[in-house]
Amino acid sequence: MRYLHNIGLYFLMIAEMFRKPTKWQVMRTLILKDIDDLIIGSLGIIAFISFFVGGVVTIQTALNIENPLIPRYLVGFATRQSVILEFAPTFTSIIMAGKVGSFITSSIGTMRVTEQIDALEVMGINSLNYLVFPKTIALMLYPFAIAIGMFLGILGGMAACVFGGYTSLEDYILGLQTDFDAFHVTYSFIKTYVFAFVLATIPSFHGYYMKGGALEVGKASTTAFVWTSVVIILLNYILTGIMLG
């Protein structure tokens, strides 16, 4: 029953988030700050992970193609499919659940512990709109970061091919171009938008409704990371079945 209660409370939180909006001048400042904290602040780790994951995918694919009858351009093809379809949108989002999600939960949870949220309510401000809505809007730019991750993942695979000698640059580029379906990119961005909403709201839920002191803030951050990751994996399965099934 506790899980059903939390699910219902989560959807009520989303509905309340759009009620009684904060003034645009204030909201604009909050959105820009959250873009800097959540998106721009995450570009470094996204770039690092994507580049080396793309290289690892390329190396593993090349090492597992031992049959001389299998064309070497399949290394580039496999890297492109893996990076665009799964590694960039899903794998990165799970990592962001730890970085961005923990940041959101701890920041809102600290405000709850120090009674700053109560102060907002006393002043007649819709605290959910003030705290959660800017983060949701800011994370709508998350696909931009994932697009960079896709590019760097493929670039990392190319670097692994060239410097590791696993296949020629011409074969790798041929593999990238072979049977390219633009809908796969669209599918990945749709998934990314859904994951961005999850990354903004589930950690906010656990931070906003937490109870206790500083120790409970850490526990709420851990719980938020676990549930955000679980929901991302489940939604990934559902969206893949609907859009590619």
C-alpha positions in Angstrom: 0.0 0.0 0.0 2.9 2.3 0.7 4.1 2.0 -3.0 0.6 2.8 -4.3 0.4 5.8 -1.9 3.8 7.1 -3.2 2.7 6.6 -6.9 -0.5 8.5 -6.3 1.4 11.2 -4.4 3.9 11.5 -7.3 1.2 12.2 -9.9 -0.5 14.7 -7.5 2.9 16.4 -7.2 3.2 16.7 -11.0 -0.4 18.2 -11.2 0.4 20.6 -8.4 3.7 21.6 -10.1 1.7 23.4 -12.9 -0.7 25.2 -10.6 -0.2 28.8 -9.5 3.0 29.6 -11.6 5.8 31.8 -10.3 6.3 35.2 -12.0 8.3 34.8 -15.2 11.1 37.1 -14.1 11.8 34.9 -11.2 11.2 31.7 -13.1 13.6 32.7 -15.9 16.4 33.1 -13.4 15.7 29.7 -11.8 15.6 28.0 -15.2 18.9 29.5 -16.3 20.5 28.5 -13.0 19.2 24.9 -13.3 20.4 24.7 -16.9 23.9 25.6 -15.7 23.8 23.2 -12.8 22.1 20.2 -14.5 23.0 20.4 -18.2 26.2 22.4 -18.6 27.6 21.0 -15.4 27.1 17.4 -16.8 28.6 17.9 -20.2 32.1 16.9 -19.0 31.1 13.6 -17.6 28.8 12.8 -20.5 31.6 13.6 -23.0 34.2 11.5 -21.1 31.9 8.4 -20.7 30.6 8.6 -24.3 34.0 8.8 -25.9 35.5 5.8 -24.1 32.3 3.7 -24.2 32.2 4.2 -28.0 35.9 3.0 -28.1 35.2 0.0 -25.9 32.2 -1.0 -28.1 34.4 -0.8 -31.2 37.2 -2.8 -29.7 34.9 -5.6 -28.4 33.1 -5.8 -31.7 36.3 -6.0 -33.7 37.8 -8.6 -31.4 34.6 -10.8 -31.7 34.6 -10.8 -35.5 37.0 -13.6 -36.2 35.5 -15.0 -39.3 37.3 -13.6 -42.4 34.0 -13.8 -44.4 32.4 -11.2 -42.1 33.1 -7.7 -43.6 35.1 -5.3 -41.4 32.7 -2.4 -41.9 30.3 -4.2 -39.5 32.5 -2.7 -36.7 31.4 0.8 -37.6 27.8 -0.4 -38.1 27.6 -2.1 -34.7 29.2 0.9 -32.9 26.7 3.3 -34.5 23.7 1.1 -33.6 24.9 0.5 -30.0 25.7 4.1 -29.3 22.7 5.7 -30.9 20.0 3.2 -29.8 21.1 2.4 -26.2 24.4 3.6 -24.8 23.9 7.4 -25.4 20.3 7.7 -24.3 19.9 4.9 -21.7 23.3 4.2 -20.3 24.1 7.9 -19.9 20.7 8.6 -18.3 21.3 5.9 -15.6 24.6 7.6 -14.8 22.9 11.0 -14.7 20.4 9.5 -12.3 23.3 9.3 -9.9 24.8 12.7 -10.6 21.8 14.9 -11.5 19.3 13.0 -9.4 21.3 13.0 -6.3 22.0 16.7 -6.7 18.2 17.5 -7.1 17.2 15.3 -4.1 19.9 16.6 -1.8 19.2 20.3 -2.7 15.4 20.0 -2.2 15.8 17.7 0.8 18.1 20.2 2.5 15.5 22.9 1.9 12.9 20.7 3.5 15.2 19.9 6.5 16.0 23.6 7.0 12.3 24.6 6.7 12.9 26.8 3.6 10.1 25.0 1.8 7.7 25.9 4.7 8.8 29.5 4.4 8.0 29.5 0.7 4.5 28.2 1.5 4.0 30.8 4.2 4.8 33.5 1.7 2.1 32.2 -0.6 4.5 30.7 -3.2 3.7 27.3 -4.8 6.9 25.6 -3.7 6.5 22.7 -6.2 6.3 25.1 -9.1 9.1 27.2 -7.7 11.5 24.2 -7.1 10.5 21.4 -9.5 9.2 23.2 -12.6 12.4 25.0 -13.4 14.4 21.7 -13.2 11.9 20.0 -15.5 12.2 22.8 -18.1 16.0 22.9 -17.8 16.2 19.1 -18.4 14.3 19.5 -21.6 17.7 20.5 -23.0 19.0 17.1 -22.0 18.7 15.7 -25.6 21.3 18.3 -26.6 23.7 16.7 -24.2 22.8 13.3 -25.5 23.4 14.4 -29.1 26.9 15.4 -28.0 27.3 12.0 -26.4 26.3 10.2 -29.6 28.8 12.2 -31.6 31.6 11.6 -29.2 30.7 7.9 -28.8 31.1 7.4 -32.6 34.2 9.6 -32.6 35.7 7.4 -29.8 35.0 4.3 -31.8 36.7 5.9 -34.8 39.8 6.8 -32.7 39.9 3.2 -31.4 39.9 1.9 -35.0 42.6 4.3 -36.2 45.0 4.0 -33.3 44.3 0.4 -32.4 44.4 -0.9 -35.9 41.2 -2.9 -35.5 39.8 -1.8 -38.9 40.5 0.8 -41.5 39.0 4.3 -41.3 37.3 3.8 -44.7 35.6 0.6 -43.5 34.5 2.3 -40.2 33.0 5.2 -42.1 31.3 2.8 -44.5 29.8 0.9 -41.5 28.5 4.2 -40.1 26.7 4.9 -43.4 25.4 1.4 -44.1 21.6 1.0 -43.7 21.3 4.2 -41.7 17.7 4.8 -40.5 17.0 8.4 -39.4 14.1 7.1 -37.2 16.6 5.5 -34.9 17.8 9.0 -33.9 14.2 10.2 -33.5 13.5 7.2 -31.3 16.5 8.0 -29.2 15.5 11.6 -28.7 12.0 10.7 -27.8 13.4 8.3 -25.2 15.7 11.0 -23.9 12.8 13.5 -23.4 10.9 10.9 -21.4 14.0 10.1 -19.3 14.7 13.8 -18.8 11.2 14.2 -17.2 11.9 11.2 -15.0 15.3 12.6 -14.0 13.6 15.9 -13.0 10.5 14.6 -11.1 11.4 11.4 -9.3 14.5 12.9 -7.4 12.4 16.0 -6.7 9.6 13.8 -5.3 12.0 12.1 -2.9 13.6 15.3 -1.8 10.4 17.2 -1.4 8.5 14.6 0.7 11.4 13.4 2.8 11.2 13.6 6.6 14.0 13.7 9.2 17.4 15.4 9.3 20.7 15.4 7.4 21.1 11.6 7.5 17.7 11.1 5.9 18.8 13.5 3.0 21.5 11.0 2.1 19.1 8.1 2.3 16.6 9.9 0.2 19.3 10.6 -2.5 20.1 6.8 -2.6 16.5 5.9 -2.8 15.9 8.4 -5.6 18.8 7.1 -7.6 17.5 3.5 -7.3 13.9 4.3 -8.3 15.0 6.7 -11.1 17.2 3.9 -12.6 14.4 1.3 -12.3 11.9 3.6 -13.9 14.3 4.5 -16.7 15.0 0.8 -17.4 11.3 -0.1 -17.4 10.4 2.9 -19.7 13.2 1.9 -22.0 11.8 -1.5 -22.4 8.2 -0.2 -23.0 9.2 2.5 -25.4 11.5 0.1 -27.4 8.6 -2.4 -27.7 6.2 0.3 -28.8 8.4 2.2 -31.3 10.7 -0.5 -32.7 8.6 -3.6 -32.0 
